[in-house]
Amino acid sequence: MSKRSGILEFAVLGLLRESPMHGYELRKRLNTSLGVFRAFSYGSLYPCLKTLVAVGWLVEESAVDSDPHAAPLAGRRAKIVYRLTAAGKEHFEELLAHSGPDAWEDEHFAARFAFFGQTSKDVRMRVLEGRRSRLEERLEKMRVSLARTRERLDDYTLELQRHGMESVEREVRWLNELIETERAGRTMRSPDQRDDNDNNQENGGRPEARGTA
């Protein structure tokens, strides 16, 4: 299995751990929730789903079977819903526990980070620190390369090199903040908490009134 298909497998299992979905729902979640999969198509997703069914990590059910109250579909094929099996859940948890070098790479890290809410703290720390180390190595190589070739580059190529370095530097600062948060035992805010905080700021820092007794 290629690295790219392995990342897709990981993301599909993670999304189906939340709830069963049919193919279109999965593709939509991959595109909207996990930006790294925007380029994926049905041509990539369905072979992955068929493979996961074949190895016993997913099962296929008709939409009617998954919802006993749903009315039968007249003249149309029922949508296939994919559900995670117990073996699939166990396999996904094994993948979540993995924190080796491939978890630090660009595409795999984005997918791993999307499921940090389901990942243990010690694994999160190893992945974050590994990612930071990888980027620091990359940044040092970029600086050395730029110092050697600066005189031979035109202004536009030089700006492109600087832009790449600044992007890596920003991610390193972001990782430093995340690692500090993890070490301090603080948790990331949920979307609801962020919304509440925004409402409080709009109300002069006071919690919004929920009603009177």
N, C-alpha and C positions, 0 to 999 in steps of 0.2 A: 504494500500500500504506500502510495506517495505521501510526502509530507502534507501536500495541499489537501488530499482526500482525507488524511488523518485528522486535520483540523476541522473539516466539515463533519466528519463522524462525531467528533467531540461536541461540536455545537449542536448537532441534531439531538444527540442523547441528552444534552443539558436542557434544551428547550422542552423536550418531551417529558423530562422529569417533572416539569412544572404542571403539564396537563397534556392529554392526548390532542393531536391536531391532524388535519388532513394536509396534503402536500402544498396546497396554495397558502394555507395559514403558515406553514413552516417557512416557505420561501419568503413570505412577507416579513416574518419575524427576523429571518436571517438578513434581509435587506435593510430593515429599519432599525432593529435593535443592535445588530452587529455589523457595523459599517464595512468591515473587512470582507464581507460576503456580497457586496453590491454587484460584483461582476459574475456571480454564480447564476446559472440558469437551471431550468428544469432538466436539461440534458446532463447536468452534474448532480443534481439533487436526487433524482429518482434511482439511478444506479446505486447511489449510496444507501438509500432507503431499502432497496431490494437486498443489498448485501447484509444490512443489519437485520433484516427479517430472516435471511437464510442462516445466519449464525445464531439466531435465537434471542437477540437483544431487543427486537421489536416484534410486535404482532400486528397484522392488518385486520381491521374490523370495518364493516359497512357503517355508514352514519346512522342507519336505522338500528343496527345492533347495539351501537354505543349509546343510543338514546331510545329506550323502549317506548317513550311517549310520542316519538316523531311519527308522522304519517308516512306511509309507503310512498315512494316516488313513482308516479305513473309514467311509463314510457321513457324513463331515464335511468341510467345506471346510478346506483347510490355511490356517494363519495367514499373513498377509502380513508379511514382514520387510522393513524399510527399510534400505538400505545407502547410505552416502555414496559418490558417484562422485569421480573425480579432479577434475572441474570443481567439484563441491560443496566439496571440500576446499580448492581454490584460492579459491573465493568466501568460505568461512568465514575463511580466513587474511587476506583483504582486510578483512573486517569486524573481525577482531581488531586489525588495524593502525589502525583508525579511532579517533581520540581527540577528536572534535569535541564541541561543546556538548551534543548529544543523549545522549552517553555519560555525562554528569554528572547527568542527570535521575533522579528517584527510582526508577522502575521499571527503566529501562534500566541504571542503575548497578548495581543488585542483580544483574541477569543478567550484566553484564560482569564484575563482581567474582567471580562463581562460576567464571569461566573464566580468572582471572588466572594460574593455573598454566600455561596455554598461551600466555600473552601476554608479549611482550618487555618488558624492564625499562623502557625509555624510554617505551613506551606506557602501562605501568602508572603511571609517575610522572605523565605528563600527565593521565591520567584522575583520579588521586587528587588532584592539585593543583587540577584544574578543579572537581572535586566540592567540595573544601574552599572554594574561592573562591565557588562558588555558594551554599553554606550560610552562609558569613560574610555575604554580601549579604542573604540571607533573614533571618539573625539580626538584622542592623542594622535592617532594615525592621520586624521584629517589635518591637524595643525602642522605636523611634520611635512606632509605632502604639500600643503600650501606654502610653507616657508621655503621649500626647495624649488617650487615652480612659479612663485609669485611674479618674478621678473619676466617670465615667458608667457604670461596670461594677458589677454586683452581685458578691458574693464568689465565687459559683460560676463565673461567666464569667471573673473575674480569675484564679482558680486554673487554669482550663482554658488560659488564655493563658500562664500561667507554666509549666504542664506542657509545652506545645508548645515554649517557649523552652528549657527544660531538655533536652528530647529532642534539639533541634538542637545545643545546646552539647555534649552527650555525644558526638554523632557527629563533631563537629569535633575533640574531644580524641582520639577513636579514629583519625580520619584523620591527625592530627598524629603519632600513634605509628606508624602504618603508613608514612608518608612518611619518618620518621626511620629506621625499619628498612630501607627501600629504599635510602636514601642511605648508610647504614652498610654496605651490602652483605650484610646478614644475610638469611636466608631464613626463611619461615614454616615452622613445624614441621608435619610430616605427622601424621595421626591415630596412626600406629604410634609415632612419636617421643613424642607426648604420653602415650600409654599406658605407654611404657617409663619416662618421667619420673615418672608417677604411681606406678608400681611401685617405683621407686627411693626415692621419698619415703616410701612405706609401709614400706620396709626400712631406714629410718634414713638415707636418702641413699646407700646402697650398692647397686650393681647387683645384681639378683637372680641367684643362682647358677643356671647353665645345666646343671649336672651336673659330675661329677668325671671326671678323666682316668683 
